[in-house]
Structures are given as C-alpha cells and as structure tokens.
Amino acid sequence: MPGTTATRAARLFNRSSWPEARRIADILRKETIGGALLLAATLAALIWANSPWAQTYEDLRTIEAGPAALHLNLDLATWAADGLLAVFFFVAGLELKREFVAGDLRDLRRAAVPVAAAAGGVVVPALVYLTVAGGAGARGWAIPTATDIAFALAVLAVVGRRLPDALRTFLLTLAVVDDLIAIVIIATFYTSHLAMLPLLAAAVPLAVFAVLVRRGVRAWWLLLPLAFACWALVHASGVHATVAGVLLGLTVPVLSRTPATGTATGTGTGTTDGPGLAEHFEHRFRPISAGVAVPVFAFLSAGVGFDGLDGLAGTLSDPVAMGIVAGLLVGKPVGIFAATWLVARFTRATLDDGLAWIDIAGLAVLAGIGFTVSLLIGELAFGTGETDARVKAAVLAGSVAAALLATVILRLRARPHQRIHQAETADDAAVSPS
C-alpha cells in the first residue's frame, strides 16, 4: 500500500507539474519577462557587490566546479560566461539561420538597410571608443559595438506597443546581424591562443550533430552529449566556447521537406516546405536562455563596487570608461542612423512605409544597450581587475542611459503612430460594405 500511495502521488505530481512547467516556459518566452529578469539579476549583483557582504559575492564568483581531468575545473563566473552563454548564442545561431533562410535577410533588398545599419553600429562606436580611450585601452575597442537583443527588445516591447511592427522587425534584423559580427570579433580578436588539434576534433561531434538534426532526430540523450563534446573541444582550443553554440545553432534546419500529395484537381505528388527543427529548438531553449543563462551570467558578471557616488564618478572618468559610454551613447546612434540614411539615399533599398526617420533615430539610440555581449567582450579584453570594474560600470551606465533616452523618443512617437492607425482603421471601415 505505501508503494501504491507513493506511485499515485508521483503521478499526481507529474500531472500537475508538467502544465505548470509549460506555463512558466511560455512566460519566459515573453520579451518583457526576459528583460525584467536580466534587470533584476543585474540589480541584485550591484546591491550585493556594494553591501557589507561584498566579499561573499566575490567568493561565490570564484567557487570552482567541474572535472579537472577534462580541464573544466572552472570558477562559476567562467562557467556562466563560457557555458551558460553558449545556450544564449545557440538560440542566436538559430535566429541567424532562420533570418537567412526564411526571414528578412533572405531578400537582399529588404535586408540591405538593417545590415548596413548593423555594420555602421559596429564601425563608428569602435572609432569613437578609440578616439576617447586612447592607445592604453585599445584592446577594448569592440566593447561598445554590441547590441543586447534581449534587453533592447524588452524595452521596445514595453514602450512600443503603439509603434509599427516594422520597427521591431528592423531592430531584430539589426541585432541578429550585430550578433553575427560580435561572434566573428570574439573568435578573431579575442582568442589568446589557438590549439588546432582540439579545434579540428570539435568538427567531429559537430558533424554528427548536423547529420542527426538534418534527419529530424530530437532525442536529447543523443544530441546533448554531442553538443557538450563540441563545446568542450572548442573551449580547449582557445576559441571562446560560445562560438560552439552558434555553430551548433547554424546546423539546425529551418525548413523540412515533407511529402505532399494532391493538387488543385486532387492528383499529383510532390514535396512541400514545413517548419524544421530550428523552430522546435528555439521554442525549447529560449526559456532556458532568457530565464537562466542570461540572468545568471548578468548576476555573476555585473557586480562591481562603486564606493559611493564619488567612487562611481571617479570610475566613469577613466578614459576606458568614457570611451565605452561615448561609444554606446554617441557612436551607436550615429553609426546606425548614418549608415541607414546613406543606404536609403544612394541605393534602391528603402525604409518600410510605416517608418519615419525619427523612428530610426529612436531605434538607433535603443541599440546602444550593449549589456550582455559588451560585458563578455570586456572580460575577454581586460580580464579581472580594476580596469574590468570600470568596464562593467561604463557598460551599465551607457546601457541604462541609452534605454532611458530611447524610451523618451519612442514614447513621443507612439501617439502619432496611434493616430495614423486609428485613421487607417476608420478609412477601412468607411469603404467596407455594410
């Protein structure tokens, strides 16, 4: 009888827990929730790092875990940056593949404007940073070039409910291309040493993973060990391990060809394109990325002691910090807006009919939120120490300032767009038959 009771209880728990888990996952897929968790984790880290118990925060970050035999005895901060962010970049890889195969990046004319905007949003912030920071901080040139997809889309979702959908599409495309550029930068400029044997060996589990997903295999017990092996080998090679997440994401098919029978006359056979595994994996892993990977990374990376307002002012007066803030607040908007205008002015590419230049200006400022990837590049560029603390403070200050300024601009644009939408709705109602 006790065993029967326990079994019934277990079944009851499973019946009640799975729907609850699905509800939690659905909540975590919302952009506003992911942004809120990211902000909460950052605030918690900042409060703890500036409390009387600041040393315990540092002790937590330096706790080591993992198998030493595999050279994976890493501290928690490194596990977050190299391990958990690989999940974030896996989802980014899925988004990249989807945009190139079935999204806006498939059409060159539609993709030209946001792609050029992303390129301008990398080049100009880097130049601004180098101008302000000088040669001593040159290694951090890429810090202000990144746009945080989760944070930026969360802000837009909160303040842009009355704004046209084309604005979100533009931002998403820009941020996806920005991520691709950031991945190339990390792999090219922030690889301290390169061991070719592990890097070549990583191609084996990657290839097997690619073959299985192309065949539609979803078995986690088969795919996850292959993904971990690829990640571990890339980590051992010296290339930043998050690159493995992107490579794995790019192997997943966006479309699957399924047999189709029948035609308009009821005869004939052929194939049709349906959703591939990319949509399935993105649906599964986005809650893990938004609800666990990015917030935990932010919590273990964003904690920096300011020593009061005077200490914060002193930190932000450092040339490296000023270069980062200037890159995010000035370089990003100028680069994105200028590149967009140049492409629209001198090519056949055009803006969406529903967008005005002031909308692009607000979006360009919003792209100055360079939180997650900027913190990662900062750690790769300067490691731990006094400069790293200044980098974190500058990234936080620049990202918050960009979010607030963009909120003001986009809020001002929400009312005109609402009036336009109401007018169009009234016109449609007037011409429709009663």
Buried (B, 14 or more C-beta within 10 A) or exposed (E): EEEEEEEEEEEEEEEEEEEEEEEEBEBBBBBBBBBBBBBEBBEBBBEBBBEEEBEEBBEBBEEEEBEEEEEBEBBBBBBBBBBBBBBBBBBBBBBBBBBBBBBBBEEEEBBBBBBBBBBBBBBBBBBBBBEBBEEEBEBBBBBBBBBBBBBBBBBBBBBBEBBBEBBBBBBBBBBBBBBBBBBEBBBEEBBEEEEEEBBEBBBEBBEBBBEBBBEEEEEEEEBEEBBBBBBBBBBBBBBBBBBBBBBBBBBBBBBBEEEEEEEEEEEEEEEEEEBBBBBBBBEBBBBBBBBBBBBBBBBBBBBBBBEEEEEBEBBBEBBBBBBBBBBBBBBBBBBBBBBBBBBBEEEEBEBBEBBEEEBBBBBBBBBBBBBBBBBBBBBBBBEEEEBBBBBBBBBBBBBBBBBEBBBEBBBEBEEBBEEEBEEEEEEEEEEEEE
